[in-house]
């Protein structure tokens, strides 16, 4: 008996085997969830943090903070 490489279920016949959009094989019961996970991974933005600089007011506001 063959197994699905994605969810490890036993496949009873070859008609349950499907090919994903990236060329991997999956069964007919898990191909939709596999494709949705791939789309969400692509659409998920990369989050970067930006170090906030303190606001300086007063006579020395135009001086460089890092001397």
ABEGO torsion letter per residue (X at the ends): XBBBAAAGBBBABAAABBBBAAGBBBBAAAAAAAAAAAAAAAABBBBBBBBBBBBBBEAAAABBABX
